[in-house]
Every structure is written in C-alpha cells, then in structure tokens.
Amino acid sequence: MMSTLLPHYIPSGDHSYDIYFRFGFDPKTEDYKVVKLIGLYGILPYFVKEWLHVEVYSMRKGSWEFITQRFPSHFTKFFNHDSVCVDGHDGHLHWRRYIDEEGDQQMIVAFDLGSETLHEIHFPDSLLDGKHSKVLGVLGGKLCVMSWHEEENDVCEVWV
C-alpha cells in the first residue's frame, strides 16, 4: 500500500531549522501516524534554540494536526542517527536528546501515538557520565538502551 502525505507546515522567514520525522503504528486506533518536529537553530549550529509545534499526520484521517503539548524546550540537540530504529512497534516513538551543549547529559523523549503526548525518560545514573556510547533498541518487546564504554575494554550494558 502506498500513501502520499499532504503538504506540511514549514517555517517562513530567514530561520535555520531542521525537520525530524518518525513513523509508527498506533495499536489503539489501528492507525499509522507520522510525527514531525521542527527545531529552529540559535547561534550555534545544530543546537535548537526553539521548538515549534509538534504535528501528527494520521493515515486514517489523511490530515496533519498540531498537538497542544510543546516539545520540551530544555532539549538542545537531537540524535537522529540511531543505529537501530525501534520506533512505532508498540505505539510509541523515541528520540535520544542532549539537554546540555556539552553533550554530556542525555534523555529519551517518548511520544505516545494513542494519546499524542510526550514523556521524558531518564537514563540510568551510571550512563550519565558522558563517556558511554548509547543506542536505543528493543529487547523482549521493550525499549532498551545499549551502552558501552570504550575505555573499559568495550564493556557493554543493556538497560530495559
């Protein structure tokens, strides 16, 4: 089955921005959805100064809608290059995000496709030192964080 999305909102003016899309399935409504985030850059490239409204495209409705909840403003940089795409299998989408400009502090932002709400998930304390490489994954149908510390003989941990 092929579906073409309707045009979506793009900011006007002289702004530098990036658009992030994620695709998933909402088992509550049996609907496929696309979630779109737009981040306006500040002085530093790749660090978001302001998040615009979150938009959701429903394949069932065939339209884009803004949600009322804003993306958390304290998240400054995206990891849009996760090696494993874990999204949409259980009605949730996930992004790893920086919450500081040094890149030491990270969190996960989860989007519930059914309620169309955002939630923050904290990493385990042992992974917050900025020395661990992290990737999101799925283990036993649950979101997990795989991390390794290269200075410690490539020790790998999996948090579910």
Buried (B, 14 or more C-beta within 10 A) or exposed (E): EEEEEEEEEEEEEEEEBEBEBBBBBBEEBEBBBBBBBBBBBBEEEEBBBBBBBBBBBBBEEEEBEEBEBEBBEEBBBBBEEBEEEBBBBBBBBBBBBBBBEEEEBBBBBBBBBEEBEBBEEEBEEEBBEEEBEBBBBBEEEEBBBBBBBEEEEEEEBEBE
